[in-house]
Amino acid sequence: MVAWLSIFMGTVLLLSAVSLWWNFQYLLHHKKHGDSLGNAYLMLQKRITSAHMGDASLSYFSNAELEEIEKLTTVVSMAKVVQGRFPAWIRLQGKLDFSSDVFLTSVPDAFIDKKPDSWFWMQQSREVPLILPSEFIHLYNYGFALSRGLPQLSENSIKALHFDLIVGTPETQETYTAVVAGFSDRITAALVPQSFMDFANERYAPFSPEQISRVMVEVKDPSDAAFVDFMKAHDYTFNEEYLQWNKLRRVAEIVSAATGVLAFLLLGVSVLVLVLFIELTISRSRNALEMLLWNGYTPSFLQRFFLRQFLPFALSAHLAGTVIVMLLQYLAHQNAPSLSLELPEFIGWPVIIASILCLAYFSFSIYRAVIRSVKV
């Protein structure tokens, strides 16, 4: 019974360790609706220090720095965040009487998380679509509106409004009609189509050179240790929330490794106990075995007889442990949505492979013990 429980617990611990590692990899790399914990879009910029206060050029990326970022193994793609080099503000007249300076930016369409169907602009058009950060709604509704006694607005209400978009210096100033085409959870600035940004920079700031202070990168794994170390070494900043996944990943790896080592030790002891039990049992039956051999029974027949006795014993413990791990995986799958996560319903292929290897190890150990005890 002790050997059975040892095999059972060892199997549960080992497969649980593999399952923990596999589930974390799944969270990092599995894509649902084009997103995952692994593939992420990060806005990179340089950390502002006292030195930047006297030299704004330190905030900009050089071409060499951009090339170095793009060559990182975890970086899938990179795009410059082009900013408007001209003054701009929006104005909404009427009962709301809302106006504000606005910082216009643009990124390639592939980096926009919620690209609306109307996301385009042609030079002859006087209407410019905007994508605002989702946080803008909260800032307006719970800050500006409440403090000014103005009505709070839903997303659809804001999309129905038309703003005056005033761009350029007093000498070149022009007014466009701006409509809110959508909202972004990824980008924290007012976005305009790339075509409008290229046109506006050329028209309203023709002598201002392009300088890149922010870049967007798509990375396979924002918690990758080499990537995080690179960011810290160069004093680049991005959404610090992703560093939490770096810490969680390391914790998961340590727990998984420690559990795996403990499981290997327990399985080794359990197999050793089982082998000793088999050898002791056969040794006690030595006289009966010799009589059976004298009566014509072959050693191979006796070996098969003992294998049929001991193999099911070990395999039942292993099977029970595997079933428990499958049940734990199903429970994790059921409870993951409450944490805004998604986990597979069934155990992954690494768990299956680990289970098969354990099964092969048990079978080989028992077979060797029986063969050694019942010599041909």
C-alpha positions as CSV (number, residue, x, y, z in Angstrom):
1,M,0.0,0.0,0.0
2,V,2.9,2.4,0.8
3,A,4.4,1.7,-2.7
4,W,1.0,2.3,-4.3
5,L,0.5,5.7,-2.5
6,S,4.1,6.7,-3.3
7,I,3.6,6.0,-7.0
8,F,0.2,7.8,-6.9
9,M,1.6,10.9,-5.2
10,G,4.8,11.0,-7.3
11,T,2.7,10.9,-10.4
12,V,0.4,13.7,-9.3
13,L,3.3,15.9,-8.3
14,L,5.3,15.3,-11.4
15,L,2.4,15.8,-13.9
16,S,1.2,18.8,-11.9
17,A,4.6,20.4,-12.2
18,V,4.6,19.8,-16.0
19,S,1.0,21.0,-16.2
20,L,1.9,24.2,-14.3
21,W,4.7,25.0,-16.8
22,W,2.5,24.1,-19.8
23,N,-0.4,26.3,-18.6
24,F,1.8,29.3,-18.1
25,Q,3.3,28.8,-21.6
26,Y,-0.3,28.6,-22.9
27,L,-1.2,31.9,-21.2
28,L,1.9,33.5,-22.8
29,H,1.5,32.3,-26.3
30,H,-2.1,31.2,-26.9
31,K,-4.0,33.7,-29.1
32,K,-7.6,34.5,-28.7
33,H,-9.1,37.2,-30.9
34,G,-5.6,38.2,-32.0
35,D,-4.3,38.8,-28.4
36,S,-2.6,36.9,-25.6
37,L,-0.4,37.4,-22.6
38,G,2.6,36.7,-24.7
39,N,2.1,38.7,-27.8
40,A,1.8,42.3,-26.7
41,Y,2.1,45.8,-28.1
42,L,4.3,48.0,-26.0
43,M,4.8,51.7,-26.2
44,L,8.5,52.4,-25.6
45,Q,10.1,55.7,-24.6
46,K,13.2,56.8,-22.8
47,R,13.0,57.4,-19.0
48,I,13.1,61.1,-18.2
49,T,15.9,62.1,-15.9
50,S,17.3,65.4,-14.7
51,A,19.7,65.4,-17.8
52,H,16.7,65.5,-20.1
53,M,15.5,68.8,-18.6
54,G,18.5,70.6,-20.2
55,D,18.7,68.6,-23.4
56,A,15.4,67.5,-25.0
57,S,17.3,65.6,-27.8
58,L,18.1,62.9,-25.2
59,S,14.4,61.9,-25.3
60,Y,14.6,60.9,-29.0
61,F,15.7,57.6,-30.4
62,S,18.6,57.5,-32.8
63,N,18.5,55.2,-35.9
64,A,21.1,52.9,-34.3
65,E,18.9,52.6,-31.2
66,L,15.8,51.8,-33.3
67,E,17.8,49.1,-35.2
68,E,19.0,47.6,-32.0
69,I,15.5,47.3,-30.6
70,E,14.2,45.8,-33.8
71,K,16.9,43.1,-33.8
72,L,15.8,41.7,-30.4
73,T,14.7,38.1,-30.7
74,T,11.4,38.6,-28.8
75,V,10.4,41.6,-31.0
76,V,8.1,40.6,-33.8
77,S,7.6,44.0,-35.4
78,M,8.2,47.7,-34.6
79,A,6.7,51.0,-35.7
80,K,7.6,54.6,-35.2
81,V,5.0,56.6,-33.4
82,V,4.8,59.8,-35.5
83,Q,3.8,62.9,-33.7
84,G,2.3,66.1,-35.0
85,R,4.9,68.8,-35.2
86,F,2.3,71.5,-35.2
87,P,-0.1,72.9,-32.6
88,A,-3.6,71.5,-32.6
89,W,-6.8,71.7,-30.5
90,I,-10.4,70.6,-30.7
91,R,-13.4,72.6,-29.9
92,L,-17.0,71.6,-29.4
93,Q,-19.4,74.5,-29.3
94,G,-23.0,74.5,-28.0
95,K,-24.2,73.5,-24.6
96,L,-21.1,71.4,-23.8
97,D,-18.7,74.3,-24.7
98,F,-15.8,71.9,-24.6
99,S,-12.3,72.7,-25.9
100,S,-8.9,71.3,-25.4
101,D,-5.4,71.2,-26.8
102,V,-4.8,67.8,-28.4
103,F,-1.6,65.9,-29.1
104,L,-2.0,64.1,-32.5
105,T,-0.1,61.0,-33.2
106,S,-0.3,58.2,-35.8
107,V,0.9,54.6,-36.1
108,P,0.6,52.0,-38.9
109,D,-2.9,50.5,-39.1
110,A,-1.5,47.1,-38.1
111,F,-0.7,48.4,-34.6
112,I,-4.2,49.7,-33.9
113,D,-6.2,47.3,-31.6
114,K,-9.7,48.5,-32.7
115,K,-9.4,49.9,-36.2
116,P,-12.8,51.2,-37.3
117,D,-14.1,50.7,-40.9
118,S,-14.0,54.5,-41.5
119,W,-10.3,54.7,-40.7
120,F,-9.0,56.5,-43.8
121,W,-8.4,60.1,-45.0
122,M,-7.9,61.6,-48.4
123,Q,-6.4,65.0,-49.0
124,Q,-9.5,66.6,-50.4
125,S,-11.6,65.6,-47.4
126,R,-12.3,68.2,-44.6
127,E,-13.4,65.5,-42.2
128,V,-10.7,63.8,-40.1
129,P,-11.5,60.6,-38.1
130,L,-10.0,60.3,-34.6
131,I,-9.3,57.3,-32.3
132,L,-9.3,58.4,-28.7
133,P,-7.8,56.5,-25.8
134,S,-10.5,54.7,-23.8
135,E,-9.3,56.5,-20.7
136,F,-10.5,59.7,-22.3
137,I,-14.2,58.7,-21.6
138,H,-13.4,58.2,-17.9
139,L,-11.5,61.4,-17.6
140,Y,-14.3,63.4,-19.2
141,N,-17.2,61.7,-17.4
142,Y,-15.7,61.5,-13.9
143,G,-13.5,64.6,-14.0
144,F,-14.4,67.3,-16.5
145,A,-18.2,66.6,-16.7
146,L,-18.8,66.3,-13.0
147,S,-16.7,69.4,-12.1
148,R,-18.4,71.5,-14.8
149,G,-21.9,70.3,-14.3
150,L,-22.0,68.9,-17.9
151,P,-23.8,65.7,-19.0
152,Q,-21.9,62.5,-19.0
153,L,-21.5,60.8,-22.3
154,S,-21.4,57.2,-23.5
155,E,-19.1,56.0,-26.3
156,N,-21.9,56.1,-28.9
157,S,-22.8,59.7,-27.7
158,I,-19.2,60.8,-28.3
159,K,-19.1,59.2,-31.7
160,A,-22.2,61.2,-32.7
161,L,-20.5,64.5,-31.9
162,H,-18.6,66.6,-34.4
163,F,-15.6,68.7,-33.3
164,D,-13.7,71.6,-34.9
165,L,-10.1,70.4,-35.3
166,I,-7.9,73.5,-35.5
167,V,-4.3,72.8,-36.7
168,G,-1.3,74.9,-37.5
169,T,0.3,78.1,-36.5
170,P,-1.6,81.4,-36.8
171,E,0.0,81.9,-40.2
172,T,-1.1,78.5,-41.6
173,Q,-4.0,77.7,-39.4
174,E,-6.9,75.7,-40.8
175,T,-10.0,74.1,-39.3
176,Y,-11.2,70.6,-40.1
177,T,-14.2,68.6,-38.8
178,A,-13.1,65.8,-36.5
179,V,-15.3,62.8,-35.8
180,V,-14.5,60.2,-33.2
181,A,-14.4,56.9,-35.1
182,G,-13.4,54.7,-32.2
183,F,-11.5,54.2,-29.0
184,S,-8.3,52.4,-28.2
185,D,-7.2,50.4,-25.1
186,R,-3.6,50.2,-26.4
187,I,-2.6,53.7,-27.3
188,T,-2.9,56.7,-24.9
189,A,-3.0,59.5,-27.4
190,A,-5.4,60.9,-30.0
191,L,-4.8,59.0,-33.3
192,V,-5.3,60.3,-36.8
193,P,-4.8,58.3,-40.0
194,Q,-1.2,58.0,-41.2
195,S,-2.1,59.8,-44.4
196,F,-3.4,62.9,-42.6
197,M,-0.4,63.0,-40.3
198,D,2.0,62.9,-43.2
199,F,0.1,65.6,-45.0
200,A,-0.3,67.8,-41.9
201,N,3.4,67.6,-40.9
202,E,4.4,68.6,-44.4
203,R,1.9,71.4,-44.7
204,Y,2.0,73.0,-41.2
205,A,5.5,72.2,-40.1
206,P,7.6,71.7,-43.2
207,F,10.9,72.8,-41.6
208,S,10.6,70.7,-38.5
209,P,12.6,67.5,-38.7
210,E,11.1,64.2,-37.8
211,Q,12.2,63.1,-34.4
212,I,11.0,59.9,-32.8
213,S,10.5,59.9,-29.0
214,R,8.2,56.8,-28.8
215,V,8.0,53.5,-30.7
216,M,5.5,50.7,-30.6
217,V,6.8,47.1,-30.6
218,E,5.0,43.8,-30.9
219,V,6.8,41.3,-28.7
220,K,6.2,37.6,-28.4
221,D,6.7,37.6,-24.7
222,P,6.9,40.8,-22.6
223,S,8.1,38.8,-19.6
224,D,11.1,37.5,-21.4
225,A,14.1,38.0,-19.0
226,A,16.5,39.1,-21.8
227,F,14.0,41.6,-23.1
228,V,13.3,43.1,-19.6
229,D,17.0,43.3,-18.9
230,F,17.6,45.1,-22.2
231,M,14.9,47.6,-21.3
232,K,16.4,48.3,-17.9
233,A,20.0,48.5,-19.2
234,H,19.0,51.1,-21.8
235,D,16.7,52.9,-19.4
236,Y,13.7,52.4,-21.7
237,T,10.2,52.4,-20.1
238,F,7.0,50.7,-21.1
239,N,3.8,49.5,-19.4
240,E,5.1,48.3,-16.0
241,E,2.1,46.0,-15.7
242,Y,3.9,43.5,-18.0
243,L,6.8,43.3,-15.5
244,Q,4.4,41.6,-13.1
245,W,4.2,38.7,-15.6
246,N,8.0,38.5,-15.6
247,K,7.8,38.0,-11.8
248,L,5.0,35.6,-12.1
249,R,6.8,33.6,-14.7
250,R,9.9,33.2,-12.5
251,V,7.7,32.1,-9.6
252,A,5.9,29.6,-11.8
253,E,9.3,28.2,-13.1
254,I,10.7,27.9,-9.5
255,V,7.6,26.2,-8.2
256,S,7.4,23.9,-11.2
257,A,11.1,23.0,-10.9
258,A,10.9,22.4,-7.2
259,T,7.7,20.3,-7.5
260,G,9.3,18.3,-10.3
261,V,12.5,17.5,-8.3
262,L,10.3,16.4,-5.3
263,A,8.2,14.3,-7.6
264,F,11.3,12.6,-9.1
265,L,12.6,11.8,-5.7
266,L,9.3,10.4,-4.5
267,L,8.9,8.3,-7.7
268,G,12.4,7.0,-7.3
269,V,11.8,5.9,-3.8
270,S,8.4,4.4,-4.6
271,V,9.9,2.4,-7.5
272,L,12.7,1.3,-5.3
273,V,10.2,0.1,-2.6
274,L,8.2,-1.7,-5.2
275,V,11.2,-3.4,-6.7
276,L,12.3,-4.6,-3.2
277,F,8.8,-5.8,-2.5
278,I,8.8,-7.8,-5.8
279,E,12.2,-9.3,-5.1
280,L,11.2,-10.2,-1.5
281,T,7.9,-11.7,-2.6
282,I,9.6,-13.9,-5.3
283,S,12.4,-14.8,-2.9
284,R,9.9,-16.1,-0.3
285,S,8.4,-18.3,-3.1
286,R,11.7,-19.7,-4.2
287,N,10.9,-23.3,-3.1
288,A,7.5,-23.2,-4.9
289,L,9.1,-21.8,-8.0
290,E,11.7,-24.6,-8.1
291,M,8.9,-27.2,-7.8
292,L,7.0,-25.6,-10.7
293,L,10.1,-25.6,-12.8
294,W,10.6,-29.3,-12.0
295,N,7.0,-29.9,-13.1
296,G,7.6,-28.4,-16.5
297,Y,6.7,-24.8,-16.2
298,T,9.2,-22.6,-18.1
299,P,10.8,-19.5,-16.5
300,S,9.3,-17.3,-19.2
301,F,5.8,-18.5,-18.1
302,L,6.6,-17.7,-14.5
303,Q,7.9,-14.3,-15.4
304,R,4.7,-13.5,-17.3
305,F,2.7,-14.7,-14.3
306,F,4.5,-12.3,-11.9
307,L,4.3,-9.4,-14.4
308,R,0.5,-9.8,-14.6
309,Q,0.5,-9.6,-10.8
310,F,2.7,-6.5,-10.3
311,L,2.2,-4.4,-13.4
312,P,-1.5,-3.7,-12.8
313,F,-0.6,-2.7,-9.3
314,A,1.8,0.0,-10.4
315,L,-0.2,1.0,-13.4
316,S,-3.4,1.5,-11.4
317,A,-1.6,4.0,-9.1
318,H,-0.2,5.9,-12.1
319,L,-3.5,5.9,-13.9
320,A,-5.2,7.3,-10.7
321,G,-2.6,10.0,-10.4
322,T,-3.1,11.0,-14.1
323,V,-6.9,11.2,-13.7
324,I,-6.4,13.5,-10.7
325,V,-4.2,15.8,-12.7
326,M,-6.8,15.8,-15.6
327,L,-9.4,16.7,-13.0
328,L,-7.3,19.6,-11.7
329,Q,-6.8,20.8,-15.2
330,Y,-10.5,20.8,-15.9
331,L,-11.2,22.7,-12.6
332,A,-8.5,25.3,-13.6
333,H,-10.2,25.6,-17.0
334,Q,-13.6,26.2,-15.4
335,N,-12.3,28.8,-12.9
336,A,-9.9,30.7,-15.2
337,P,-12.6,33.0,-16.8
338,S,-13.2,34.5,-13.3
339,L,-9.6,35.8,-13.5
340,S,-10.1,37.0,-17.1
341,L,-7.9,34.1,-18.3
342,E,-8.4,31.2,-20.6
343,L,-6.8,27.7,-20.0
344,P,-7.3,24.5,-22.0
345,E,-9.8,22.0,-20.8
346,F,-7.6,19.0,-21.2
347,I,-4.0,18.4,-20.2
348,G,-1.3,19.4,-22.8
349,W,0.9,17.2,-24.8
350,P,3.9,17.7,-22.5
351,V,1.8,16.3,-19.7
352,I,0.9,13.3,-21.9
353,I,4.5,12.7,-22.8
354,A,5.5,12.9,-19.1
355,S,2.8,10.4,-18.2
356,I,3.9,8.0,-21.0
357,L,7.6,8.2,-19.8
358,C,6.5,7.5,-16.2
359,L,4.5,4.6,-17.4
360,A,7.5,3.3,-19.4
361,Y,9.8,3.7,-16.3
362,F,7.5,1.8,-14.1
363,S,7.0,-1.0,-16.6
364,F,10.7,-1.3,-17.2
365,S,11.6,-1.3,-13.5
366,I,9.0,-4.0,-12.7
367,Y,10.0,-6.1,-15.8
368,R,13.7,-5.9,-14.8
369,A,12.9,-6.8,-11.2
370,V,10.9,-9.9,-12.2
371,I,13.4,-11.0,-14.8
372,R,16.2,-10.7,-12.3
373,S,14.3,-12.6,-9.6
374,V,13.0,-15.4,-11.9
375,K,16.1,-16.2,-13.9
376,V,15.8,-18.1,-17.1
